[in-house]
Amino acid sequence: MLTAYRADTIRAAEAALPRLLADGTLMQRAAVGVAAACLGELRSRAGGSYARRVLVVVGPGNNGGDGLYAAARLCERGVVVGAWRTAATVHEGGWAAFLGAGGRVVDAVAAVEWLADCDLVIDAVLGLGGRPGLRSEVAALAAACLDLGVPVVAVDLPSGLDADSGTVGESFTAALTVTFGGRRLCHVLEPARSRCGAIQVVDIGLALADADLDAWTLADLAGVWPIPGPTSDKYSRGVVGFETGSASYPGAAVLGVGAAVHSGAGMVRYRGPKAVGREVVRAYPNVVLGDGRVQARVLGSGWGERPDGDAVVAAALAEGSPLVLDADALRHLPRGPLGAHVLLTPHAGELAVMLGVARPDVTNDPLAAVAAAVARTGATVLLKGATQVVRGPGDVHATLAIEGPGWTAQAGSGDCLAGAAGMLLAAGLSARTAALAAASLQAVAARRHLGPQPPQALAAHFAEVVGSLASLHDQTTFV
């Protein structure tokens, strides 16, 4: 599992090492890591480092100091390095080391000119204390790097991002971000995550406290996936019931049921409009129509306007079984705690309506929005989107599902996600684990089958991914 930390957590870990912080040891360790990463980039991109040209863009604080000491080390390896000071002040020790190693000084105009014959840019403008956005001259250089295809190595985080959120303004877009001790929240939360490029974590000796955010990996997914054994039957594998779809949206039922089938349900029951049921069985003849024994239910996908929605949701909640409430069912939530076994699967717009806030309030701070939804409903919440955030009533912090490509941003993906989550609930996983596993399954399938796969085609690939998870599940180590 990947971990990420808030800026205050990183600062507290640094403050716990006062001698190493005061004498510059931590900065030197960081600079060694940045220099090594830049040399690696130059070797892979330019075939070597000697006489290659690098521009370091320097801010006024310790982030600038990290970059300057790293730049000095590059000069000592024969790299031609120019430095643009973007502020009136600069880290004095780093600046002296840079000049002493033969570094060159450039102004704002010359910095842009350097890009025409530059192999690499080091972004050392802002670090943990940065906020979204850049001053106009720096923003222009950041945009020029992107336009000209000059690779950027960001020190700690791309300047222009907020360390503690996914919020973006005008910023550098890095090919590689070198950070220290552990990932920052912006390294894992979209849309900031996409500005960071590859993430390299350098160990500088920080003893970090418990993480502020976790993110799943393929090993986590494989470790929880329910694999049938020789004595399994359809009931032990899980029977999931669907009450989804409508005359206006029959496809939602077909998609959700299909995702459950392809992800491994022991049995699927469909209870809904008869005409929709016929469509479901035509697509999946293994589905059973009507009432019967189930171990979890999925409600709401494709309902549209449903006058009896309050009663249907209330009756499902009264059963006490694990339950996925998706899409239109979210408009029929009763007051009071629903229970951790109930999984709500809103996208950002739906969550904004649930909380009575504007959509940007959710997208700018998804962790806070999900925490508020959990506190209000007492349920487990999966926020769907570019970053898929899961939190339950007893959780100290949120967890992120495996990140997938943007191709899943299409109508029907949420119906499939709800179906896979319902299957996993029926198989006995907790709502939190089922949400993370279903979202991660969809992301992995989309990664392995890139392109505009329609949701039903992508769901058909779930079986292949589950098969690969079964083989990983039997290994003692994961790659």
N, C-alpha and C positions, 0 to 999 in steps of 0.2 A: 504494500500500500504506500502510495506517495503521501507526503505530508507537506503542509504549508503553514506559514506563520505570519502573524500580524507584525507590523513595524515595531510596536512597543515590546513584543516578545523578543525580537532580535536585539533591540536596544538594551533590554534588561539582561540578556545573556552577555552582551559586550560589557555592560557595567559591572558584571560579576567578575570580570578580569581586569581590575583597575590598573595594575602594573603593565600588562600587555597592551592595554588601550593607551595608557599615557606615554609609554616609550616608543609607540609606533609599530610594535611587533605585529599586531593584528593587521595594520595597513600593509606592512611588508608582505605578510602571508597572502593577503588579497592581491597585491600587485604581482607576486610571483604567479598566482593562478591566472590572472588576466593576461600576463605576458605569454605564458605557456599556451593559453588558448589562442592568442593572436598568431603565434608562430605556427601552431597547428593549422589555422585557417589559411595562412599564407602558403604553407607547404601544399595543402590540398587544392587551393584555388589558383595559385600562381607558380607552383612548382618549386618553391623555395622562398627564403626570406632575405637573402643578401641583396642589398640595393633596391629592395622593394620600397614603395612609398606608402606611408601611413599618415593619416591625419588624426590627431587626437583633439576632440572638442571638449574644453575644460570648463567646469563650473567652479564656484567659489569655495566649496566645502570639501569634506573628506572624500566624497565621491570623485572629485577632481584630483585629490591627492592620490587615490588608488590608480587613476588613469595615468597621472604623470610619472609615478614610480614605475608603472608597467612600461610606459613609453621610454623611460631611461634605459630599462633593461633591453628593449628592442633596439635602441641606438647602439648599445654595446654589442649586439649581434649583427651589426652592419645594416640595419634597416634605416632608411631615410625617413625621419619623423618630423612633421610640423605640428605645432600646437597653436590653436586659436583659443585665447582667453575670452570667454563670453561675458565676464563680469570684471568689475574694477579690482576685486581682490582674488587671490588664488592661494592654495595651500603652499606656504613658503618653502617648506622642506622639499616637497615634491617638485616645485618649480626649480629650485636650485639643483636638484639631482638631474632633472631633465636637461637644463642648460649645460651642466657639467659633463653630461654624456654626449654632448654635441647636437642636441635637439635644436630645431629651427623655430623661430617665432613668426607666425603669420597673423594678419588681421582678417576681418570679416570678408573683405573682397578677395584676398588671396586664398582664403579657405575654400571659397566656392571654386576658384580657379584650379586649386589642387585636385578637385574631384575629377577633372578631365583626364588626369594621369595618376589616379590613386588606386592602390590595390585594396585598401581597407580603411575604414573609419572607426575610431574608438569613441564611443559616446560616454563621456564622463562628466556630463553637465549636472544632472540631478540624481539623487539616490533616494533613500528611505523618506526623506522629508519632502520630496517633490509632490506636486499636485497636477491634475490634468491640464495640459496646455503648455506652450512654449512661447517665449518672446519672439517677435516677428522675424528677426534676423536668424535666430536659431531654427525656427520653424521652417524658414526658407531653405536652409542648408539640409535639414532632415528630409524635406520633400525632394530636394535635388538628388540626394543619395538614392532615394527610391526610384526617381525617374531615370537616373543614369545607371542603375543597377550596381552601385558600389556597395559591397557588403558592409554591414555595421556590426561591430561587437559592442554590446551594451554592458556597462559596468553596473552590476547589481540589478538594474532594471532599465528599460528604455526610457530616457527622459521624456517627460510629458504624460507619463502614467501615474496613477495613484497606487502606491504599494499595497493598499488595503482593499482594493476593489477592482472590478473589471471595467471601470469607467475609463473612457479615452477622450482625449482632446487632440490637438495637434501634437504629434510625438514622433520620435524616431521609430522606424520599423527595423528590428534587428534580425540578422541571420542567426546570431548566437547571443545569448545572454549569459554572462558569467556572474553568478551570485554566490553568497558566502554563508555557510552554515546550514542553510535550508531555503526552500522556495518561499517566495512571498505570495500573498493571495493573488496579486495581479498575474503571476506566472501560471495560474491554473483557471482563472475566471475569464470567460469571454465577455466583451470583445478584446480586452487587453491581452489575453493569452496569445492571440494571433499576431500581435505586434512584437512578441518576445523571441520568436524563432525557436531554435533548439535551446534547451536549458542545461547549463553545466553548473553543478553545485561544487564549490571548493570548500574543503574542510579547513577552517582556520582555528579550530579548537574551541568553538562555542559549545557550551553544555545547554542545549535548548530544553525548555520545559515541554509539557504536553502540547501537541500540535493544536493549532487553531482551526485547521481544516484538513480533512483526509480526502484522498482521491484514489479510486480503485484502479487496479492494474489487471491484466489478463490472469495473473495468478490468483487474485482475489475472486474473480469470476469463476474460474475453474474450481476453486476450493469449496464453493458453496453450491455448485450446480447439482441438483438431485439426479443421481445416476441410478437407474433401476438395477436390481440384482436378480439372481436366479429364481428367487421366490416372489418377485414382485407381480402384482396383478393390476388391473386398471384402477381399482380403488386405492391401492397403496400408492400408485403413481399420481393419483389425484384426479378427481372429477370436478370440473369447473362448469358453472352454469352462467349463461349469458341472457340478459334481458336488455337487448340493444337494438338499434335500427328502428326504422319507421318506413311508412310508405314513401316519404320524401327522401329518406336517406337509407336505403336498404344496404348500400355498400359498406356502411360502418359495421353492420353486423357480420357481413362476410369477411371483412378484413380482420376484425378482432378474433373471430372464431378461427380463421386460418392461422393467425399468429400463435394461438394456443395449440392448435394441432401440430404445427411445424416445430414448435419449441418443446413438445414432448408430453402433452396432456395424456393421461390414461384414458380419459373419456370427456367428451364435451356434450352438455345438454343445452338446447336452445329453447327459451321460453319468450316468445314475442309475437308480433303480428304474423298470422298464418302465411300471408303472401311472402313476407320476408323469410320465414322459415323455409319455404320452398326454395328460395334462392340459396339459402345457406346449405341445404341438403344437396342441391344440385351441384354446388361447388365442392362440398365435403360430405359425401354420403355416409361417412362414419359418425356423423353427428346425430344425436338422438333428440327428437322434438318432445317438448312437454315437460311437466314437472317430474321430479324424482330426486334421489339422493345426490347431494353435491357437497363438496368440502369448501368451496369458495364461490363467490358470485362476482360478475362484472355488470355494472349498470351504467346507463347514461349515454354511451356513444351513439350518436345519430338519432337521439330522441326527437330533437326539435322541440316545438311547443307541446307540452304534455300536461293537461289539466290535472291528471291524477298523480303527477310526479311526486308530490309531498307524501302521499300515501304509499306509493311503491317504495320509495327510499326508506320511509319509516318502518315498513314491514320487513325489509331486508335487514335493517339495523336491529330490529327486534329479534331476529333469528340468532344473532350473536356470532355468526360465522364470519371468517375473513371476507373482506368486501373491497372491491375496487369501485370507486365512484368517479366517473370520468365525464368530461364535457357537460352535457345538459343536466346531468344528475347533480352537478355542483350548484345549480340554481335552486335546489330543493333540500338543502341541508337544514336540519332542525337545530335549535339552540342546544347548548350544553355539550359536554365532552363526548365525542363519538367513540373514542377508544383507539389504542395504538394498532389494533388489528384492522382498522379501516384505513384504506389508502386512498388519498385524494390526488388526482393527477392533472392539475391545471397547467395551461400555458400561461405566459406572462399576462395576457389580457384578461383571462379568467381569474387569475389570482388578484389582479388589480380590482376587479369587480367584487370579489369576495371580501377584500380588505377595505373597500370604499376609497381607494386612492387612484392616482393617475398611473397609467402604464409605465412611464419613465421612472416612477418611484420603485417599481419592481425591477426593471431592467438595470437601473443604476446601482441598486444594492439588493441583489437577489437573496443574499444570506439573511439580511434583516427581514425581508418580506416573507421568506419561508418560516423564519422563527416566529414572526407575528401570526402567521396562519396556523402554525402548530399550537401556539398559546391560545388562540381563539377557538379552535375546533377540537383540540385534544386528540387529533388524528395524526397519522403519518402523512407527510406531504412530499410529493415528487413534483418539482417545478420543471416542466419540459422546456427545452430550448437548446441554444448553442452550448450552454453549460447546464447540465441536468443535476439539480440540487435535491438531496433527500435529507429529511430530518424527521425524527419521531419524538413523541412527548418526553421520553426519558433521556434523550441525547444531549450531551454537553455541547456539541457543535454539529454542523452539517457535514455530509459526505458527498463527494461528487462521483457520478458514474464515469465510466470510461468515455473519453471524448471521441466523438465521431465526426465525419465530414459533413459539410453543409448540404449535401445531397438529400439528407433526410428531412429537410425543411420543406415539406410538401403535405398537401391534404391527404389524410389517411394514415400518416405515420403514427399519430397519437392513438388511433383506434387499434393499430397493431401493438403498440406499446402496452396499452391497457389489457389486451388479450394475453400477452405473454406474462404480464404481472399477475393476472388472475390465475393462470396455469401454475405459476410458482407458489402462490398462496395456497392453492389446492394441494400442492405437493408437500406442504408443511413448512415452508419458509416464513419467517416473520415478514410483516408488511415492509419494514425498512429494507431487509435483505432482498425481498422480492422486487422492490422498486429499483434498487441498484442493479440487480442482476438483469432484469428485463431491459432497462435502459442501456446497460453495457452490452447485452447481446445484440441489440439493434445497431449500436455503434460499431461493434466489431464486424458484423455482417456487412455494413455499409463500407467500412474500410477495405474489406476484402473484395468487394464488388463495386468498385467506384463507378460513378456515372449516374445518370438520371434513371435509376431503377425505380419503377413504380412500387408503391408500398407492398402490394401483393407479391410481386416478384422478389423483393427483398425479404419478406417474411418466409418465402419458400426456401431461402438460403439459411434460415435459422437452424434447420436440421443439420446442415453441414457443419455449422459453427458448434452446435451442441455435440456433434460427434467428435470434433477436435478437442472440445473441453473434456470429454470423457477420457481421452487418452492422456491429457495433461493431469486430470484428476488422479490418475494412478501413479504418477511420478512423484518422487519425494522432493524434487527440486523443480523450479519453474524457470524457464528462460524468457 
